[in-house]
């Protein structure tokens, strides 16, 4: 009888230890996911960005711990400074996977009007290339800073999409192509440093993929970006499905269509100027 009781006690202890170890293992297996960058990562095209941006969709789909430190309007220089902040640095150190969306504001917050004039009227992309050269230098510093904080984090860098159509869309595409080429070149020249996520080819439906502001991804756009990120994670063995799980349906920002008219008018004006420039230059 004593032997039976002793055996039962030993079995109970073993079972408890197994249960503890399994719980600890399950806890270790829950990955941490961080979003860094600009308004795209923040989800500025959505009224409920915190609940429905693509980063939240990715985290909800795979059951990741989640943090979002993206800030609307940020450039590569801003992101470099942000990585020095204690809270952001802490999130980077804890992250297993980091998604980055950055680079668009390097153009938008610079001399965008001048860049468009050069491209559309003069056929000169040298200023755009200079902007991308600076982006490349900053981006290299960003990745090296992240790696210094967390050498093991998987870094996902998104390519930039083109939300514009017509004449202005053609001019945008010139700069976007140069920027995306630089991102892909960085991945090739620094093998293993980053993984690229092809967002540019996913967001092509100007009527549905972009919000009323004509810049940011809409509900559908965020879901498409989430799907692209999820596919990459499945490819890397860090996710089980590429089908987004939507726990909170997004709500597109509401904005009068007149908001986008000045940019379209400017594009048409530059096109007309370019015709005369071609005749008299």
N, C-alpha and C positions, 0 to 999 in steps of 0.2 A: 504493500500500500504506500509506504514511504517513497519507494522508487517511482511509483506512478505519479505521486504528487510532485516529486522532484523533476521528473520528465515534463510534466505539465507546466511547471514554473519555468523551466528552461525554454520550452517551446513558446511560452507567452513572451518571454524576454526577447527571443529571436524575432518573433513576429513584430513586436514593438520597434525593435531596431530596424527591421526591414521597412516598416511603415515610415519610420523617421527618415531613413536614407532615401526612400522613394520620394517623400515630400520635399526633401532638400534638393534632390535631383531635378524634380519638376520645377522647383523655384529657380534653379540655376538655368534651366532651359528656356525660361521666359526672357526673350531678347528685348533690348531697349532700343527704341527708334527715335531719332532726333531730326527735325527739319531746320535747316538754316537758310538764310538768304533774304529775299525781297518780298514784294507784295504777292508774287505768284505763289510762293511757299506759304505765305500768310493766309491766302484765300480771299483777296480783296474783291473778287468778283461776286462774292456771296454775302448775303445779309447775315447769315449764321455761320461764319467762317470757322469758328472754333469747333463746331459740331460736325461740319460737313466738308471741310477742305480735303484735298487729296491725301495729305499726311494722316489725318484722322481716319480716313477710309482704309489706308494701308495698315495702320496700327490695329484698327478694329478687325480687319480681315484675318490678320495673323496672330492676334492676341498679344501684341507687343506692349510693353510699357512705352509711354509716348510723351514727348516734349516738343514744343514748337517755339523756336526763338527767332523766326523770320520777322523782319520789320519792313513795312511798306516804304518804298523810296530808297532803300539801301543800295549802295554801289559796292564794288569790291573793296574800296577803301573803308567804307563803313563796316563791312563784315570783318575786315582785319582788326579794326578797333574793338568790335563787339567780342571777338575771341579773347580779348584781354580782360573782359568783365568776369568777375568771380563766379556768378551764377551760370553764365553761359559756358565758361571753361569747365565747371563741374558737370554740366550736362554732357559736354563732349567727352570727358573722361569716363562717364558711365555708359555711353552709347556703344552698342554693337553695330548699329547701322546708322549712317548719316546721309540724308538727302539734302542736296544743295541746288538752289535755283538762284543764280546771280548773273549779272552782266548786262541785262536790258537797260537798267538805269544809267549805266556808264555812257550810253547814247542819249537816253531821254533827258537826263539831267545835265548833259553837256550842251554843246552848241548844235542841237538837233536841226534847227532851221538851216544853219550853215551847211551841215552835212548833207541834208536833202537837196539844197541848192547845188552843191558841188556834184552830187551824183546825177541829179535829174537834168540840170542845165549844162554843166560842163563835162559830164561823163567822167568825173574824177573821183576815184574812191580812196585817194591817198590819206585823207583825214580820217576816214572810217578805219583804214588799216592802222593808222597811228593810235586810234582809240583802242583797237583790239590788241595792239602790241602792249599797251599799258595794262589792259585787262589780263593778258597772259602773265605778265610779271607779278601782278597782284595775286592772281589765282595760284601761281606757284607758291607764293608766301602763305596763302590761306591753307593750302594742302599741307605744307611743311609744318605750319603751326598746329594744325589738327593732329598730324602724325606725332608731333612732339608731346602732345597731351595724351594721345591714345593711339599707339602704333598699330593696334589690332583692329581698329574700327574699319568697317567696309564703307567706303565713300561712294555715293551715287551722285553723279553730276548730270543734270538735265540739259539737253540742247534747248535752244530758244525757238519758239514758234513765231509765226507772222500773223498778227490779228487783222491786218489791213488788206484792202482790196483796191483795185483800180490803179491809177498812176502812183499814188502814194504807197500802195502795197508793193509795186515793182521796186520802188526806191528802198523801202524797208528791207526787201529781200536781199539786196546787195550787201547791206551791213550784217544782216542775220547770217547769211552764208559765210561771210568772213569770220564772224564770231564762232559759229558752229565748227568750222574747219579748225579753228584754234583749239577748241575743246577736244576734238578728236585727235589732233596732233599732240596735245599734251598727254593724252592717254597712251598714245603710241610711244612717245619719247620717255615716258615715265611708267614703264610697264608695271602693273600691279598697284599703282598708287590710287587710281580711281576706276570706277566702272561707269560707263556712259549709259544714260537712259534716253532713248530717241523719242522725245516729246514732240519735236518739230514735225515729224511725219504723221503724228496722230491727230493733231489739231488743224484740220483743213476746212471744216465747215464754218465759214464766217458767220452764217446766220444762227448757228446753234452752239458752237463751241466757245463763243466769247460773250462776255457780259455786255450790258447796254453801254458801258463806257468805252467800248471798242478797243480795250487793252487787255483786260484780265480774263482768265478762263471762267466760263459759266458753270452751272451745275454739271452739265454734260461734259464740259471741258475738264473739270476737276475729276470726274469719274474716269475719263479717258487717261488722264495723267496717272491716276491711281492704278489703272489696269497695266499701264506701261511699266510702272515701278514694280508692281506685283509680278509681272512676267520676268523681269530681271532677277527678282529675289528667288523665284522658283528655279531659274537657270543657275543661280549661285548656291542652291540648296538651302536657302534661308527662309523659304516659304513653301506652303503646300498647295496653294491655289492661286491662279491669276484672275479669278473671278471676284470682283470687288463685293464686299459685304457692306451694304448701306444700312447703318443703324439710325442715322438721322438724315432725312431727305433735305438736300440743300435748297436754298431760296435765292434766286438771282437778285442782284441789286436792281433797284428801279431808278431809271434815269431818263430824262427827256431825250429823244433822238437828236434834238438840236445840239446836244453836247458834242457830238462827233462831227458836226458840219464844218467848223473852222479848219480842221485838219484836212478834210476832203477838199474844201475850197482852196486851201494852200497847195495841195497836190495838183489840182487842176490849173491853178495859176502858174505854178512852176512848169507844168507841161507846155502851156502856151508860150511862156518865156523861152523854153528850150527850143521851140520851133523857130522863133525869131533869131535866137542865138545861133542855131544851125545855119540859118540863111546868111546872117551878117558877120559871123565870126571869121 
